[in-house]
Amino acid sequence: MSETDRQYEGRLIDEYMTLKDIRDIANKENAVETVKMIEKKMQIIKLKLQPTELPD
């Protein structure tokens, strides 16, 4: 059984919030490369959550 759009978005939001918490800890530890990678993954999630507009 496949998940609904709402379930998919909820899962992405949960993942985003988890990455945000990890990023905060990585910032405190001055783990620069880790923070960069986490922010890259967060940006991908943001893109997935944006509505897609296709040209006519």
Backbone bond lengths (Angstrom), bond angles and torsions (degrees), N, CA, C in turn:
res aa  C-N    CA-C-N  psi(-1)  N-CA   C-N-CA  omega(-1)  CA-C   N-CA-C  phi
1 M - - - 1.452 - - 1.526 108.36 -
2 S 1.313 116.36 127.13 1.460 118.76 -177.98 1.524 109.95 -87.41
3 E 1.344 114.41 156.44 1.456 119.25 -178.27 1.525 111.02 -81.37
4 T 1.319 115.58 155.84 1.459 120.25 178.49 1.527 109.24 -79.86
5 D 1.321 115.67 167.69 1.470 120.31 177.43 1.521 110.70 -58.50
6 R 1.309 116.42 -40.33 1.466 121.10 -178.72 1.535 110.63 -64.82
7 Q 1.330 116.86 -41.75 1.462 120.87 177.64 1.520 110.37 -64.69
8 Y 1.320 116.96 -41.90 1.458 122.28 179.10 1.528 110.30 -61.03
9 E 1.337 116.25 -47.63 1.461 120.20 178.88 1.522 111.19 -62.85
10 G 1.319 116.93 -40.32 1.466 120.56 177.80 1.517 111.69 -61.35
11 R 1.330 116.17 -40.59 1.464 120.71 178.83 1.527 110.49 -65.40
12 L 1.330 116.44 -41.03 1.469 119.78 177.70 1.531 111.41 -64.48
13 I 1.319 116.78 -40.08 1.464 120.11 178.75 1.526 110.16 -64.90
14 D 1.318 117.72 -41.99 1.470 121.23 176.80 1.523 110.72 -59.76
15 E 1.321 116.09 -44.71 1.462 120.91 179.41 1.536 110.86 -63.46
16 Y 1.324 116.14 -41.00 1.463 121.51 178.56 1.526 110.45 -61.15
17 M 1.324 116.59 -45.46 1.465 120.44 -178.75 1.529 111.11 -66.09
18 T 1.314 117.23 -36.15 1.464 121.12 176.29 1.522 110.35 -63.60
19 L 1.329 116.08 -45.89 1.466 120.31 178.35 1.528 111.07 -62.69
20 K 1.312 116.98 -36.39 1.465 121.44 178.74 1.533 110.23 -62.60
21 D 1.334 116.40 -44.85 1.469 120.53 178.39 1.524 111.28 -62.38
22 I 1.338 116.26 -43.13 1.468 120.78 179.36 1.523 110.14 -65.63
23 R 1.339 116.60 -40.08 1.465 120.35 178.39 1.527 111.44 -60.80
24 D 1.331 116.74 -40.32 1.462 120.55 179.15 1.530 111.10 -60.83
25 I 1.305 116.68 -41.80 1.469 120.86 178.20 1.528 110.08 -67.54
26 A 1.328 116.73 -43.51 1.466 121.07 179.33 1.532 110.58 -61.43
27 N 1.329 117.19 -37.46 1.463 120.34 176.38 1.525 111.28 -62.39
28 K 1.329 116.39 -43.49 1.468 120.54 179.09 1.526 111.61 -62.40
29 E 1.323 116.39 -31.77 1.463 121.83 -178.93 1.528 112.04 -89.69
30 N 1.327 116.74 1.71 1.471 122.37 -178.22 1.529 112.54 57.04
31 A 1.315 116.05 39.42 1.463 121.88 178.43 1.532 107.95 -90.27
32 V 1.308 115.94 78.47 1.462 122.87 -171.01 1.532 112.70 -58.00
33 E 1.304 117.16 -49.16 1.473 120.31 -177.97 1.529 111.13 -65.19
34 T 1.307 116.83 -36.99 1.466 120.98 178.06 1.523 110.15 -64.83
35 V 1.314 116.65 -43.47 1.467 121.07 178.81 1.529 109.96 -61.05
36 K 1.311 117.46 -42.63 1.469 120.71 179.21 1.524 111.30 -60.08
37 M 1.319 116.54 -44.51 1.467 120.87 -179.18 1.531 110.44 -66.14
38 I 1.311 117.28 -42.21 1.461 120.86 179.20 1.527 110.06 -62.84
39 E 1.317 117.41 -44.23 1.462 120.72 179.93 1.524 111.67 -63.93
40 K 1.322 116.40 -34.00 1.468 120.69 176.07 1.531 109.88 -63.31
41 K 1.324 116.40 -45.20 1.470 120.98 179.39 1.531 110.98 -65.91
42 M 1.331 116.69 -37.52 1.463 120.63 178.10 1.524 110.74 -64.50
43 Q 1.315 117.10 -38.35 1.465 121.28 179.13 1.526 110.71 -64.75
44 I 1.310 117.27 -38.90 1.465 121.05 177.96 1.529 110.24 -62.63
45 I 1.324 116.41 -42.11 1.466 120.23 178.61 1.527 110.21 -63.98
46 K 1.333 117.11 -42.04 1.469 120.34 178.04 1.528 110.45 -58.58
47 L 1.314 116.45 -42.47 1.468 120.36 179.38 1.527 111.39 -62.90
48 K 1.322 116.66 -39.16 1.465 120.75 179.56 1.523 111.79 -66.74
49 L 1.320 116.99 -29.22 1.454 121.02 -178.18 1.524 113.89 -85.23
50 Q 1.330 117.06 -14.89 1.455 120.19 179.68 1.525 109.74 -75.09
51 P 1.327 115.80 142.88 1.468 116.85 175.48 1.532 110.21 -65.94
52 T 1.282 115.48 140.65 1.459 120.72 -178.94 1.519 109.53 -92.83
53 E 1.329 116.05 129.27 1.452 120.15 175.99 1.519 107.86 -113.13
54 L 1.319 115.02 119.73 1.455 120.23 179.52 1.529 109.34 -100.42
55 P 1.324 117.44 145.63 1.467 119.52 177.91 1.532 110.56 -68.03
56 D 1.320 115.74 155.50 1.476 120.69 178.20 1.489 112.35 -67.01
